[in-house]
């Protein structure tokens, strides 16, 4: 009997995990204005959160919200006090976001002021993102907007004097630019088929460096000009949901604190979990560091560009061989180098032409040809009547004599035309 009673009591008081609490909180916030949650059910859930949530701030905060909805002020104050004791910053931010969603501006300002008073610019936690998004999305009252503007301006001015912190920001952007450069693949028509490497870098690396400024500018302009409007009510609900979903206790994840400027860069690169307005704001703040990092990366590319590129080409023509050395810096001396190539080929062609041009023997053969032809023309009929075989032999001899000069002239004409 004792064992059964202990088992029943332990199951009744089993602790809720932090994930269970987040699920309960999200369900409550989703349905709190629908009328689907009865007072009895809410009361039971609040008691469960107070008893079974292992000192998790969100469990007490959710319970306080339930008691507030049930108009049980004393229990709401008790639960709220325990939530603040567990984590004052997150509790203050939670109620600010809840009241912002419910259009309770004055009450939201009170909680936001409490939250901001606890922030240190060099030791910000990740949840400051959701406060800053409410500012960049333009949801704050005029009073709190001015307070945020003054505070953020002071933080930026102070941290801009920290050389190590600024260098870290520029290095973050350099790393991003370097990653973007490595991801660039030149188009097929831009790739060099023969020249693959220069003395200081590969051709692909140089081409990627040449394309980098245009690609990066397009990426930044896309963020700067992108406009994906979402109804304010839906966006505020989504902001509160993301805050709850991202929350982790120290038992679940290590507590991380960073300077304000470091968080801006981190939020910019975490596009999936950061509002577009905050990414645009982070980019605007970092514009000088982005430009400086881009100059550094481009400077590295320029330093890798070779002083000159040397090409070697083995030439062969009709038994002649040579090696052409072609040196260029930017390709502008291409005509001069091609003229050198033509000079070499022309010299070879002239040398080949000399082999086939007619000499004195050709002229002697032509003289004999013409003389023999004249004799045949003047006395051919008599020879044909009296000595026909001698005439045929003489004509054959003339044809043989004609072959040499005619072939030489033909070859000379062909080579001259090719030149």
C-alpha positions as CSV (number, residue, x, y, z in Angstrom):
1,X,0.0,0.0,0.0
2,X,2.8,2.4,0.9
3,X,4.6,1.7,-2.4
4,X,1.5,2.3,-4.5
5,X,0.8,5.6,-2.7
6,X,4.4,6.7,-3.3
7,X,4.2,5.8,-7.0
8,X,0.9,7.6,-7.4
9,X,2.2,10.7,-5.6
10,X,5.5,10.8,-7.7
11,X,3.6,10.5,-11.0
12,X,1.4,13.4,-9.9
13,X,4.4,15.6,-9.2
14,X,6.6,14.5,-12.1
15,X,8.6,17.5,-13.3
16,X,7.8,19.1,-16.6
17,X,10.8,19.6,-18.9
18,X,11.8,23.0,-20.3
19,X,10.5,21.9,-23.7
20,X,7.1,20.9,-22.1
21,X,6.9,24.4,-20.6
22,X,7.7,26.1,-23.9
23,X,5.0,24.0,-25.6
24,X,2.4,24.9,-23.0
25,X,3.3,28.6,-23.2
26,X,3.1,28.7,-27.0
27,X,-0.3,26.9,-26.8
28,X,-1.6,29.3,-24.3
29,X,-0.5,32.4,-26.2
30,X,-2.0,30.9,-29.4
31,X,-5.4,30.3,-27.8
32,X,-5.7,32.9,-25.1
33,X,-8.1,35.1,-27.1
34,X,-10.1,32.4,-28.7
35,X,-12.3,31.5,-25.8
36,X,-11.3,27.8,-26.0
37,X,-9.6,27.7,-22.7
38,X,-11.9,27.3,-19.7
39,X,-11.1,28.9,-16.3
40,X,-10.9,25.5,-14.7
41,X,-8.5,24.2,-17.2
42,X,-6.3,27.3,-17.0
43,X,-6.3,27.0,-13.2
44,X,-5.2,23.4,-13.3
45,X,-2.4,24.2,-15.8
46,X,-1.2,27.2,-13.8
47,X,-0.9,25.0,-10.7
48,X,1.0,22.4,-12.7
49,X,3.4,25.0,-13.9
50,X,4.0,26.3,-10.4
51,X,4.6,22.9,-8.9
52,X,6.2,20.8,-11.6
53,X,8.5,23.0,-13.7
54,X,11.8,22.8,-11.8
55,X,12.4,26.5,-11.2
56,X,12.2,27.5,-14.8
57,X,11.4,31.2,-15.3
58,X,9.0,30.6,-18.2
59,X,6.9,28.2,-16.1
60,X,6.4,30.9,-13.5
61,X,5.9,33.6,-16.1
62,X,3.3,31.5,-17.9
63,X,1.5,30.8,-14.7
64,X,1.5,34.5,-13.8
65,X,0.0,35.2,-17.2
66,X,-2.7,32.6,-16.6
67,X,-3.6,34.0,-13.2
68,X,-3.7,37.5,-14.7
69,X,-6.2,36.2,-17.3
70,X,-8.2,34.6,-14.5
71,X,-8.1,37.9,-12.6
72,X,-6.4,36.3,-9.6
73,X,-4.1,39.1,-8.8
74,X,-2.4,37.7,-5.6
75,X,-1.5,34.5,-7.3
76,X,-0.3,36.4,-10.4
77,X,2.0,38.5,-8.2
78,X,3.4,35.5,-6.5
79,X,4.1,33.7,-9.8
80,X,5.5,36.8,-11.3
81,X,7.9,37.3,-8.3
82,X,9.2,33.8,-8.7
83,X,9.7,34.3,-12.5
84,X,11.7,37.5,-11.8
85,X,13.8,35.8,-9.3
86,X,14.5,32.9,-11.7
87,X,15.5,35.3,-14.6
88,X,14.6,39.0,-14.4
89,X,15.7,39.9,-17.9
90,X,13.8,37.1,-19.8
91,X,10.7,37.6,-17.7
92,X,10.7,41.4,-18.4
93,X,11.2,40.8,-22.1
94,X,8.5,38.1,-22.2
95,X,5.9,40.4,-20.7
96,X,7.0,43.3,-22.9
97,X,6.4,41.1,-26.0
98,X,3.1,39.8,-24.7
99,X,1.8,43.3,-23.9
100,X,3.2,44.6,-27.2
101,X,1.1,42.0,-29.0
102,X,-1.9,42.9,-27.0
103,X,-1.5,46.6,-27.8
104,X,-1.1,47.5,-24.1
105,X,1.5,50.2,-24.9
106,X,1.9,51.8,-21.5
107,X,2.3,48.5,-19.7
108,X,4.7,47.3,-22.5
109,X,6.8,50.4,-22.0
110,X,7.2,49.7,-18.3
111,X,8.5,46.2,-18.9
112,X,10.7,47.3,-21.8
113,X,12.3,50.0,-19.6
114,X,12.9,47.4,-16.9
115,X,14.6,45.1,-19.4
116,X,16.7,47.8,-21.0
117,X,18.0,49.0,-17.6
118,X,19.6,45.6,-17.1
119,X,21.5,45.5,-20.4
120,X,25.2,46.0,-20.6
121,X,26.6,46.8,-24.1
122,X,29.6,44.5,-23.7
123,X,27.6,41.6,-22.1
124,X,24.4,41.2,-24.1
125,X,22.6,37.9,-24.2
126,X,21.1,36.5,-27.4
127,X,17.6,37.4,-26.4
128,X,18.4,41.1,-26.9
129,X,17.7,40.3,-30.6
130,X,13.9,40.2,-30.0
131,X,13.9,43.5,-28.2
132,X,16.0,45.0,-31.1
133,X,13.7,43.6,-33.7
134,X,10.7,45.3,-32.1
135,X,12.7,48.6,-32.5
136,X,13.8,47.9,-36.1
137,X,10.3,46.9,-37.1
138,X,9.0,50.2,-35.8
139,X,6.6,48.9,-33.1
140,X,7.8,50.9,-30.1
141,X,6.1,54.0,-28.7
142,X,7.7,57.3,-29.4
143,X,9.1,57.5,-25.9
144,X,10.8,54.1,-26.0
145,X,11.9,54.6,-29.5
146,X,13.9,57.7,-28.5
147,X,15.3,55.8,-25.5
148,X,16.4,53.0,-27.7
149,X,17.9,55.3,-30.3
150,X,19.9,57.2,-27.6
151,X,21.1,54.0,-26.0
152,X,22.1,52.3,-29.3
153,X,23.9,55.4,-30.5
154,X,25.9,55.6,-27.2
155,X,26.8,51.9,-27.5
156,X,28.0,52.3,-31.0
157,X,30.1,55.4,-30.2
158,X,31.7,53.7,-27.2
159,X,32.5,50.4,-28.9
160,X,33.8,52.1,-32.1
161,X,36.7,53.3,-29.9
162,X,37.7,49.7,-29.1
163,X,40.3,48.9,-31.8
164,X,40.3,45.2,-31.0
165,X,36.5,44.9,-31.3
166,X,36.4,46.8,-34.6
167,X,39.2,44.6,-36.0
168,X,37.1,41.6,-34.9
169,X,34.1,43.0,-36.8
170,X,36.2,43.5,-40.0
171,X,37.6,40.0,-39.7
172,X,34.1,38.6,-39.5
173,X,33.2,40.4,-42.7
174,X,36.5,39.3,-44.3
175,X,35.7,35.7,-43.5
176,X,32.3,36.1,-45.1
177,X,33.8,37.6,-48.2
178,X,36.4,34.9,-48.4
179,X,33.6,32.3,-48.2
180,X,31.7,34.1,-50.9
181,X,34.8,34.1,-53.1
182,X,35.4,30.4,-52.7
183,X,31.8,29.7,-53.7
184,X,32.3,31.5,-57.1
185,X,32.7,29.2,-60.1
186,X,33.6,30.9,-63.4
187,X,31.3,30.3,-66.3
188,X,32.4,27.8,-69.0
189,X,33.2,30.6,-71.5
190,X,35.4,32.3,-69.0
191,X,37.6,29.4,-68.1
192,X,41.1,29.2,-69.5
193,X,41.7,25.9,-71.3
194,X,45.5,26.1,-71.5
195,X,46.6,28.6,-68.9
196,X,45.6,27.1,-65.6
197,X,48.0,28.7,-63.2
198,X,50.1,31.9,-62.8
199,X,53.2,32.3,-60.7
200,X,51.1,33.5,-57.6
201,X,47.7,32.0,-57.9
202,X,45.4,29.8,-60.1
203,X,43.4,31.4,-62.8
204,X,40.2,30.3,-61.1
205,X,41.2,32.2,-58.0
206,X,41.9,35.3,-59.9
207,X,38.6,35.1,-61.8
208,X,36.7,34.6,-58.6
209,X,38.4,37.6,-57.1
210,X,37.3,39.6,-60.2
211,X,33.7,38.5,-59.8
212,X,33.6,39.0,-56.0
213,X,32.7,42.7,-55.9
214,X,29.7,42.3,-58.2
215,X,28.4,39.2,-56.4
216,X,28.7,40.8,-52.9
217,X,27.1,44.0,-54.1
218,X,24.2,42.1,-55.5
219,X,23.8,40.1,-52.2
220,X,23.9,43.2,-50.0
221,X,21.5,45.1,-52.3
222,X,19.1,42.2,-52.2
223,X,19.0,42.5,-48.4
224,X,18.8,46.3,-48.5
225,X,16.0,46.5,-51.0
226,X,14.1,43.3,-50.1
227,X,10.6,44.0,-48.8
228,X,8.5,41.1,-47.5
229,X,5.7,42.9,-45.6
230,X,3.8,40.9,-43.0
231,X,0.7,42.1,-41.1
232,X,1.9,43.7,-37.8
233,X,-0.2,41.5,-35.6
234,X,1.1,38.3,-37.3
235,X,4.6,39.6,-37.1
236,X,4.4,40.4,-33.4
237,X,2.9,36.9,-32.7
238,X,5.8,35.3,-34.7
239,X,8.3,37.4,-32.7
240,X,7.0,36.2,-29.4
241,X,6.8,32.6,-30.6
242,X,10.4,32.7,-31.9
243,X,11.6,34.2,-28.5
244,X,10.0,31.3,-26.6
245,X,11.1,28.6,-29.1
246,X,14.7,29.9,-28.9
247,X,14.9,30.1,-25.2
248,X,17.2,27.6,-23.5
249,X,18.0,27.3,-19.8
250,X,21.6,27.0,-18.6
251,X,21.0,23.3,-18.1
252,X,20.2,23.0,-21.8
253,X,22.8,25.3,-23.4
254,X,25.8,27.4,-22.3
255,X,25.0,31.0,-21.6
256,X,26.6,33.2,-24.1
257,X,27.3,37.0,-23.8
258,X,28.8,39.2,-26.5
259,X,29.3,42.9,-27.2
260,X,26.5,44.7,-29.1
261,X,28.5,45.0,-32.3
262,X,29.4,41.3,-32.3
263,X,25.8,40.3,-32.0
264,X,24.8,42.5,-35.0
265,X,27.2,40.6,-37.3
266,X,25.9,37.3,-35.9
267,X,22.3,38.2,-36.5
268,X,23.0,39.4,-40.0
269,X,24.4,36.1,-41.0
270,X,21.7,34.1,-39.3
271,X,19.1,34.9,-42.0
272,X,16.7,32.1,-41.2
273,X,16.2,33.2,-37.6
274,X,16.5,37.0,-37.9
275,X,14.0,39.5,-39.1
276,X,14.8,41.3,-42.3
277,X,14.6,44.7,-40.6
278,X,17.3,43.7,-38.1
279,X,19.5,42.4,-40.9
280,X,19.1,45.7,-42.8
281,X,19.9,47.6,-39.6
282,X,23.0,45.5,-38.9
283,X,24.2,46.0,-42.4
284,X,23.8,49.8,-42.2
285,X,25.7,49.9,-38.9
286,X,28.5,47.8,-40.4
287,X,28.8,49.6,-43.8
288,X,32.3,51.0,-43.1
289,X,33.6,47.7,-41.9
290,X,32.2,45.9,-44.9
291,X,33.9,48.4,-47.2
292,X,37.2,48.0,-45.4
293,X,37.0,44.2,-45.5
294,X,36.2,44.3,-49.2
295,X,39.2,46.5,-49.9
296,X,41.4,44.1,-48.0
297,X,40.1,41.1,-50.0
298,X,40.5,42.9,-53.3
299,X,44.0,44.0,-52.3
300,X,44.9,40.4,-51.7
301,X,43.6,39.5,-55.2
302,X,45.6,42.3,-56.8
303,X,48.7,41.2,-55.0
304,X,48.2,37.7,-56.4
305,X,47.9,39.0,-60.0
306,X,51.2,38.2,-61.8
307,X,53.6,40.9,-62.9
308,X,53.4,39.2,-66.3
309,X,52.2,36.0,-67.9
310,X,54.6,34.1,-70.1
311,X,53.3,31.7,-72.8
312,X,55.6,29.2,-74.7
313,X,54.5,27.8,-78.0
314,X,56.4,25.2,-80.1
315,X,56.1,26.0,-83.8
316,X,56.7,23.6,-86.7
317,X,56.5,24.3,-90.5
318,X,57.8,22.3,-93.4
319,X,60.7,21.0,-91.3
320,X,61.4,24.2,-89.5
321,X,61.0,24.3,-85.7
322,X,61.1,27.0,-83.1
323,X,59.8,28.1,-79.7
324,X,57.8,31.3,-79.4
325,X,58.0,33.1,-76.0
326,X,55.0,35.4,-75.5
327,X,55.0,37.6,-72.4
328,X,52.0,39.9,-71.5
329,X,50.7,41.8,-68.5
330,X,47.1,42.5,-69.5
331,X,46.9,41.3,-73.1
332,X,47.3,44.8,-74.6
333,X,50.5,43.8,-76.3
334,X,48.9,41.0,-78.2
335,X,49.3,42.6,-81.6
336,X,53.0,43.1,-81.1
337,X,53.5,39.4,-80.1
338,X,51.4,38.2,-83.0
339,X,53.6,40.3,-85.4
340,X,56.6,38.4,-84.0
341,X,54.9,35.1,-84.9
342,X,54.1,36.4,-88.4
343,X,57.7,37.4,-88.9
344,X,59.0,33.9,-88.1
345,X,56.5,32.3,-90.4
346,X,57.2,34.7,-93.2
347,X,60.9,34.0,-93.0
348,X,60.2,30.3,-93.3
349,X,57.9,30.7,-96.3
350,X,60.5,32.8,-98.1
351,X,63.1,30.2,-97.5
352,X,60.7,27.5,-98.9
353,X,59.8,29.7,-101.9
354,X,63.5,29.9,-102.9
355,X,63.6,26.1,-103.5
356,X,60.9,26.3,-106.2
357,X,61.7,29.6,-108.0
358,X,63.0,29.1,-111.6
359,X,66.8,29.5,-112.2
360,X,69.0,29.9,-115.4
361,X,68.3,26.3,-116.4
362,X,64.6,27.1,-116.7
363,X,65.3,30.0,-119.0
364,X,67.6,27.8,-121.2
365,X,64.8,25.2,-121.4
366,X,62.3,27.9,-122.3
367,X,64.7,29.1,-125.1
368,X,65.0,25.6,-126.5
369,X,61.2,25.2,-126.2
370,X,60.5,28.3,-128.1
371,X,63.2,27.6,-130.7
372,X,62.0,24.1,-131.2
373,X,58.4,25.3,-131.4
374,X,59.4,27.8,-134.1
375,X,61.2,25.1,-136.1
376,X,58.2,22.8,-135.9
377,X,55.9,25.6,-136.9
378,X,58.0,26.7,-139.9
379,X,59.0,23.3,-141.2
380,X,56.7,20.9,-139.5
381,X,54.7,19.9,-142.6
382,X,57.8,18.8,-144.5
383,X,59.1,16.8,-141.6
384,X,55.7,15.2,-141.1
385,X,55.6,14.1,-144.8
386,X,59.1,12.8,-144.9
387,X,60.1,11.9,-141.3
388,X,56.9,11.5,-139.1
389,X,58.5,9.5,-136.4
390,X,61.2,12.1,-136.0
391,X,58.5,14.7,-135.5
392,X,56.8,12.7,-132.8
393,X,60.0,12.1,-131.0
394,X,60.8,15.9,-131.1
395,X,57.4,16.8,-129.7
396,X,57.8,14.3,-126.9
397,X,61.2,15.7,-126.1
398,X,59.8,19.2,-126.0
399,X,57.0,18.1,-123.5
400,X,59.6,16.6,-121.2
401,X,61.6,19.8,-121.4
402,X,58.5,21.8,-120.6
403,X,57.6,19.8,-117.5
404,X,60.2,21.3,-115.2
405,X,59.6,25.0,-115.6
406,X,55.8,24.6,-115.7
407,X,55.7,22.6,-112.4
408,X,58.1,25.2,-110.8
409,X,55.9,28.1,-111.8
410,X,52.8,26.4,-110.5
411,X,54.4,25.6,-107.1
412,X,55.8,29.1,-106.8
413,X,52.3,30.6,-107.5
414,X,50.7,28.3,-104.8
415,X,53.3,29.2,-102.2
416,X,53.1,32.9,-103.0
417,X,49.3,32.8,-102.7
418,X,49.6,31.1,-99.3
419,X,52.0,33.7,-98.0
